[in-house]
């Protein structure tokens, strides 16, 4: 089966990396259509692994270009003739799927990585998206049971076929690369924590930064590395300056060596909001064997099995987060190798091959 993936951008973040995982499987002929070529962090790698690779520019500049999105998708689909199109940016799925549908693509899937915004306006926007998808015969795949259940709470939602399939993780590769980095780590005197997340509003870096002064009371050499980029970068850097934390917080931007960075850390922190849909980085942290402190929101509870695989902390509570991180730091010296291996083994259950096959089987 020929598969065409439609991405917003090739930025080095969760969804493009997920598509790259699929491309590495090699079971099917797969291609990529990118609606805006900047930032181009993963462009060369996506192009290298794709049977076909198409880029556009300026298709993410507001509602006026929506018809252009449909036309460009139609044009690409007429050239490539995929049997299955997977639309990863769900907010633009109406127009992407319209173009594919008009081009005669018989199988359409829309990936939903976050729960819907609720309220009168939010519910109507969701219906606006879902009604055309129902007409096109598209399947909507939510990245977690939580996200699917939130959609199903919306009254008068059209009978679009909606499923929950967990995102995958390159667990074996991450484990191998992080282990190598851990063995060659030079400076072990200071405790180092890492958080991998886009610097956007649906994450919660602010609470983590506010927790840091309390952590430093008992762990003066504590360091935090923030991996990811986004619209809040300058605002968060200013916050670090205001809190006097420049010597303890490092902004690393978008990176392609996340496994190595995980291997160089002592623990993983994931401070986020209820808008979190899945949090694939939690699985990456588990693959690297790191202890985890995460916000107690539905998506994190689902992945961490109600706290079995990581410590869950009340969301938006800097004091509680600081106490949990300090407690985890104190316990690091007594953690056994078997605990780290158990976390790594748990992450192996969600492979790219498994996720790809589950998507394909939706049409069998």
C-alpha positions, 0 to 999 in steps of 0.5 A: 500500500502506498502511504502519503503523510501530510505534515505541517512542518519538518521541525524536530518535534514529536509528530515529524519524528513519529513519521520518520519512525514510520519511514524507517519501517520500510514495509510500505512505500511511503512519502511525505508532503510538507505544507511549510518547509521552515523550520527544516530540522528534519527535512533532509532525513524525511526526504532521504527516507521517503519514496516521494517528498514534496514541500510547499511554502506559506500554507500555514498563514491563516484561514485565507490559504485554506482553499490553497491547502486543498488545491496543493494536496489535490495536486500532490495526490494526483501526482503520487496516487497514494492509497492511504493519506494520513493527515497529521495536523488535525486542525487543517484536516478538513482542507487536506482531506478535501483535496485528497478526497477530490483526487480520489484517495480511497483511504483517509486517516486524521491523527489527533494528538490533543484533546478538543478545546471544550465550551460552546465555541470549541464544541462547534469548531470540533463539529465543523471539523468532524462533519466533513470528515464523516462525509469523506469517510475518514477515520480519526485516530486519537493518540490515547483513550483520554483524547478519544473519550474527550471527543466523545463527550461533545454532544451531537458529534457526527458518527465519524469512525474514531479510534484510540491507538497509542503513538510509537517510540523507537525504544530499542534504538533509544535504549542503545544510544542512551546507554552508550551516552550514560557510560561515557558521561564525564561530569557526575557531580551535579544532578541533571534533569531534562525535559523534552517538550515544545515551548508552547502553551499546552506544556507547563515550563512555567511551573517547573521554573517556579519550582527550581528555587525550592529544589536548589535549597536541598540540591544546590548543584541541580541543573535543568536542560530544556530540549525543544523550541517554540513561541514561548522561548523568549518569554521563558528565557526572561523568566529564568533571568527574573528568577536568577536561574541562569546558572541552572537552566540550559535551553538546548533548542530542537535536537536530533540527539535526544537519546544521548541527552537522555543518557546524560541525565539523572531524571526526566521531568514532564510538567504539562497541562490537561491539554497534553494528548499523549506525551511520547517523550515519556516513553522515550524517557522510559526507554532510556531507563530514567526515573520520571516526575510528571504532571498528574494529568490524564495523558500522563496517568494513562502512559505511566499506568496511574503512577506505576512507571513514574511519580505523578504530581499535582499539575500547576503546583510548584511546591508539590513539583519541587518536593517530588523532584527533590525526593526523587533526587534523594532516591537516585543513589538507592535505585537498582539497575533492575528498576531501570531495566524494567522501565526500558522493557515496558517501553518496548511494547509500543513499536513503530511496526505495531503502530503502523499495522494498527493504522493499516488494519483500520481498513481491513 
